[in-house]
């Protein structure tokens, strides 16, 4: 994903700290999991109708 690549560039260029990167990356992973769950649930609900 482009966002992960961009985050890594920011970290590697020392524009953001490793701690900031870890925190942002963890939050991004959680958001992605939530969005995937929403899409799967929506697809199931659409199929039931």
Jmol script that loads the backbone (N, CA, C; Angstrom):
load data "model"
ATOM      1  N   UNK A   1       0.837  -1.177   0.000  1.00  0.00           N
ATOM      2  CA  UNK A   1       0.000   0.000   0.000  1.00  0.00           C
ATOM      3  C   UNK A   1       0.879   1.236   0.000  1.00  0.00           C
ATOM      4  N   UNK A   2       0.408   2.229  -0.706  1.00  0.00           N
ATOM      5  CA  UNK A   2       1.161   3.472  -0.828  1.00  0.00           C
ATOM      6  C   UNK A   2       1.368   4.167   0.508  1.00  0.00           C
ATOM      7  N   UNK A   3       0.362   4.100   1.372  1.00  0.00           N
ATOM      8  CA  UNK A   3       0.462   4.789   2.653  1.00  0.00           C
ATOM      9  C   UNK A   3       1.566   4.195   3.519  1.00  0.00           C
ATOM     10  N   UNK A   4       1.687   2.877   3.508  1.00  0.00           N
ATOM     11  CA  UNK A   4       2.724   2.223   4.294  1.00  0.00           C
ATOM     12  C   UNK A   4       4.089   2.619   3.752  1.00  0.00           C
ATOM     13  N   UNK A   5       4.220   2.646   2.440  1.00  0.00           N
ATOM     14  CA  UNK A   5       5.476   3.039   1.812  1.00  0.00           C
ATOM     15  C   UNK A   5       5.838   4.473   2.200  1.00  0.00           C
ATOM     16  N   UNK A   6       4.862   5.351   2.160  1.00  0.00           N
ATOM     17  CA  UNK A   6       5.109   6.749   2.523  1.00  0.00           C
ATOM     18  C   UNK A   6       5.509   6.888   3.979  1.00  0.00           C
ATOM     19  N   UNK A   7       4.849   6.130   4.846  1.00  0.00           N
ATOM     20  CA  UNK A   7       5.218   6.150   6.263  1.00  0.00           C
ATOM     21  C   UNK A   7       6.655   5.686   6.454  1.00  0.00           C
ATOM     22  N   UNK A   8       7.028   4.638   5.735  1.00  0.00           N
ATOM     23  CA  UNK A   8       8.388   4.132   5.843  1.00  0.00           C
ATOM     24  C   UNK A   8       9.396   5.171   5.360  1.00  0.00           C
ATOM     25  N   UNK A   9       9.061   5.879   4.289  1.00  0.00           N
ATOM     26  CA  UNK A   9       9.953   6.934   3.799  1.00  0.00           C
ATOM     27  C   UNK A   9      10.126   8.029   4.845  1.00  0.00           C
ATOM     28  N   UNK A  10       9.037   8.414   5.477  1.00  0.00           N
ATOM     29  CA  UNK A  10       9.115   9.441   6.513  1.00  0.00           C
ATOM     30  C   UNK A  10       9.998   8.990   7.671  1.00  0.00           C
ATOM     31  N   UNK A  11       9.855   7.741   8.041  1.00  0.00           N
ATOM     32  CA  UNK A  11      10.673   7.195   9.138  1.00  0.00           C
ATOM     33  C   UNK A  11      12.133   7.093   8.723  1.00  0.00           C
ATOM     34  N   UNK A  12      12.371   6.537   7.543  1.00  0.00           N
ATOM     35  CA  UNK A  12      13.746   6.327   7.084  1.00  0.00           C
ATOM     36  C   UNK A  12      14.491   7.634   6.843  1.00  0.00           C
ATOM     37  N   UNK A  13      13.748   8.677   6.489  1.00  0.00           N
ATOM     38  CA  UNK A  13      14.386   9.975   6.279  1.00  0.00           C
ATOM     39  C   UNK A  13      14.490  10.771   7.585  1.00  0.00           C
ATOM     40  N   UNK A  14      14.046  10.133   8.668  1.00  0.00           N
ATOM     41  CA  UNK A  14      14.052  10.722  10.000  1.00  0.00           C
ATOM     42  C   UNK A  14      13.174  11.970  10.111  1.00  0.00           C
ATOM     43  N   UNK A  15      12.178  12.060   9.220  1.00  0.00           N
ATOM     44  CA  UNK A  15      11.201  13.149   9.308  1.00  0.00           C
ATOM     45  C   UNK A  15      10.267  12.912  10.491  1.00  0.00           C
ATOM     46  N   UNK A  16       9.984  11.633  10.760  1.00  0.00           N
ATOM     47  CA  UNK A  16       9.233  11.251  11.961  1.00  0.00           C
ATOM     48  C   UNK A  16      10.072  10.243  12.730  1.00  0.00           C
ATOM     49  N   UNK A  17       9.852  10.165  14.013  1.00  0.00           N
ATOM     50  CA  UNK A  17      10.618   9.238  14.852  1.00  0.00           C
ATOM     51  C   UNK A  17      10.099   7.811  14.670  1.00  0.00           C
ATOM     52  N   UNK A  18      10.920   6.876  15.103  1.00  0.00           N
ATOM     53  CA  UNK A  18      10.522   5.473  15.047  1.00  0.00           C
ATOM     54  C   UNK A  18       9.279   5.252  15.906  1.00  0.00           C
ATOM     55  N   UNK A  19       9.220   5.929  17.042  1.00  0.00           N
ATOM     56  CA  UNK A  19       8.064   5.799  17.929  1.00  0.00           C
ATOM     57  C   UNK A  19       6.789   6.297  17.250  1.00  0.00           C
ATOM     58  N   UNK A  20       6.903   7.429  16.561  1.00  0.00           N
ATOM     59  CA  UNK A  20       5.740   7.959  15.833  1.00  0.00           C
ATOM     60  C   UNK A  20       5.317   7.006  14.727  1.00  0.00           C
ATOM     61  N   UNK A  21       6.309   6.504  14.007  1.00  0.00           N
ATOM     62  CA  UNK A  21       6.018   5.550  12.936  1.00  0.00           C
ATOM     63  C   UNK A  21       5.283   4.332  13.484  1.00  0.00           C
ATOM     64  N   UNK A  22       5.806   3.771  14.567  1.00  0.00           N
ATOM     65  CA  UNK A  22       5.180   2.579  15.157  1.00  0.00           C
ATOM     66  C   UNK A  22       3.735   2.859  15.563  1.00  0.00           C
ATOM     67  N   UNK A  23       3.512   3.998  16.176  1.00  0.00           N
ATOM     68  CA  UNK A  23       2.165   4.358  16.621  1.00  0.00           C
ATOM     69  C   UNK A  23       1.218   4.549  15.441  1.00  0.00           C
ATOM     70  N   UNK A  24       1.655   5.303  14.455  1.00  0.00           N
ATOM     71  CA  UNK A  24       0.818   5.565  13.278  1.00  0.00           C
ATOM     72  C   UNK A  24       0.550   4.279  12.519  1.00  0.00           C
ATOM     73  N   UNK A  25       1.578   3.462  12.362  1.00  0.00           N
ATOM     74  CA  UNK A  25       1.432   2.206  11.633  1.00  0.00           C
ATOM     75  C   UNK A  25       0.457   1.272  12.348  1.00  0.00           C
ATOM     76  N   UNK A  26       0.555   1.205  13.655  1.00  0.00           N
ATOM     77  CA  UNK A  26      -0.370   0.370  14.436  1.00  0.00           C
ATOM     78  C   UNK A  26      -1.810   0.854  14.258  1.00  0.00           C
ATOM     79  N   UNK A  27      -2.013   2.164  14.340  1.00  0.00           N
ATOM     80  CA  UNK A  27      -3.355   2.724  14.142  1.00  0.00           C
ATOM     81  C   UNK A  27      -3.873   2.426  12.739  1.00  0.00           C
ATOM     82  N   UNK A  28      -3.006   2.555  11.748  1.00  0.00           N
ATOM     83  CA  UNK A  28      -3.408   2.299  10.360  1.00  0.00           C
ATOM     84  C   UNK A  28      -3.812   0.841  10.175  1.00  0.00           C
ATOM     85  N   UNK A  29      -3.078  -0.068  10.796  1.00  0.00           N
ATOM     86  CA  UNK A  29      -3.425  -1.488  10.701  1.00  0.00           C
ATOM     87  C   UNK A  29      -4.788  -1.769  11.329  1.00  0.00           C
ATOM     88  N   UNK A  30      -5.063  -1.153  12.460  1.00  0.00           N
ATOM     89  CA  UNK A  30      -6.353  -1.343  13.130  1.00  0.00           C
ATOM     90  C   UNK A  30      -7.499  -0.792  12.271  1.00  0.00           C
ATOM     91  N   UNK A  31      -7.290   0.378  11.694  1.00  0.00           N
ATOM     92  CA  UNK A  31      -8.310   0.976  10.821  1.00  0.00           C
ATOM     93  C   UNK A  31      -8.558   0.077   9.624  1.00  0.00           C
ATOM     94  N   UNK A  32      -7.497  -0.459   9.040  1.00  0.00           N
ATOM     95  CA  UNK A  32      -7.641  -1.350   7.891  1.00  0.00           C
ATOM     96  C   UNK A  32      -8.439  -2.596   8.263  1.00  0.00           C
ATOM     97  N   UNK A  33      -8.165  -3.172   9.428  1.00  0.00           N
ATOM     98  CA  UNK A  33      -8.919  -4.347   9.882  1.00  0.00           C
ATOM     99  C   UNK A  33     -10.403  -4.023  10.041  1.00  0.00           C
ATOM    100  N   UNK A  34     -10.697  -2.859  10.593  1.00  0.00           N
ATOM    101  CA  UNK A  34     -12.097  -2.444  10.772  1.00  0.00           C
ATOM    102  C   UNK A  34     -12.780  -2.281   9.421  1.00  0.00           C
ATOM    103  N   UNK A  35     -12.098  -1.632   8.484  1.00  0.00           N
ATOM    104  CA  UNK A  35     -12.686  -1.424   7.157  1.00  0.00           C
ATOM    105  C   UNK A  35     -12.918  -2.740   6.422  1.00  0.00           C
ATOM    106  N   UNK A  36     -11.983  -3.668   6.541  1.00  0.00           N
ATOM    107  CA  UNK A  36     -12.149  -4.981   5.911  1.00  0.00           C
ATOM    108  C   UNK A  36     -13.350  -5.699   6.514  1.00  0.00           C
ATOM    109  N   UNK A  37     -13.501  -5.613   7.815  1.00  0.00           N
ATOM    110  CA  UNK A  37     -14.641  -6.232   8.484  1.00  0.00           C
ATOM    111  C   UNK A  37     -15.963  -5.620   8.004  1.00  0.00           C
ATOM    112  N   UNK A  38     -15.989  -4.314   7.867  1.00  0.00           N
ATOM    113  CA  UNK A  38     -17.200  -3.628   7.385  1.00  0.00           C
ATOM    114  C   UNK A  38     -17.556  -4.095   5.984  1.00  0.00           C
ATOM    115  N   UNK A  39     -16.562  -4.193   5.111  1.00  0.00           N
ATOM    116  CA  UNK A  39     -16.815  -4.622   3.726  1.00  0.00           C
ATOM    117  C   UNK A  39     -17.340  -6.058   3.699  1.00  0.00           C
ATOM    118  N   UNK A  40     -16.715  -6.942   4.471  1.00  0.00           N
ATOM    119  CA  UNK A  40     -17.164  -8.339   4.496  1.00  0.00           C
ATOM    120  C   UNK A  40     -18.594  -8.451   5.020  1.00  0.00           C
ATOM    121  N   UNK A  41     -18.898  -7.734   6.085  1.00  0.00           N
ATOM    122  CA  UNK A  41     -20.244  -7.767   6.655  1.00  0.00           C
ATOM    123  C   UNK A  41     -21.261  -7.202   5.670  1.00  0.00           C
ATOM    124  N   UNK A  42     -20.902  -6.118   5.014  1.00  0.00           N
ATOM    125  CA  UNK A  42     -21.803  -5.507   4.032  1.00  0.00           C
ATOM    126  C   UNK A  42     -22.086  -6.463   2.891  1.00  0.00           C
ATOM    127  N   UNK A  43     -21.057  -7.152   2.410  1.00  0.00           N
ATOM    128  CA  UNK A  43     -21.244  -8.111   1.317  1.00  0.00           C
ATOM    129  C   UNK A  43     -22.168  -9.248   1.744  1.00  0.00           C
ATOM    130  N   UNK A  44     -21.993  -9.726   2.990  1.00  0.00           N
ATOM    131  CA  UNK A  44     -22.872 -10.793   3.494  1.00  0.00           C
ATOM    132  C   UNK A  44     -24.320 -10.313   3.553  1.00  0.00           C
ATOM    133  N   UNK A  45     -24.528  -9.096   4.040  1.00  0.00           N
ATOM    134  CA  UNK A  45     -25.877  -8.553   4.176  1.00  0.00           C
ATOM    135  C   UNK A  45     -26.526  -8.312   2.818  1.00  0.00           C
ATOM    136  N   UNK A  46     -25.766  -7.908   1.844  1.00  0.00           N
ATOM    137  CA  UNK A  46     -26.298  -7.673   0.504  1.00  0.00           C
ATOM    138  C   UNK A  46     -26.707  -9.007  -0.120  1.00  0.00           C
ATOM    139  N   UNK A  47     -25.910 -10.047   0.087  1.00  0.00           N
ATOM    140  CA  UNK A  47     -26.183 -11.365  -0.470  1.00  0.00           C
ATOM    141  C   UNK A  47     -27.443 -11.966   0.129  1.00  0.00           C
ATOM    142  N   UNK A  48     -27.736 -11.700   1.393  1.00  0.00           N
ATOM    143  CA  UNK A  48     -28.911 -12.253   2.069  1.00  0.00           C
ATOM    144  C   UNK A  48     -30.217 -11.698   1.516  1.00  0.00           C
ATOM    145  N   UNK A  49     -30.190 -10.506   0.975  1.00  0.00           N
ATOM    146  CA  UNK A  49     -31.427  -9.864   0.511  1.00  0.00           C
ATOM    147  C   UNK A  49     -31.925 -10.422  -0.770  1.00  0.00           C
TER     148      UNK A  49
END
end "model"
wireframe off; spacefill off
backbone 0.3
color backbone group
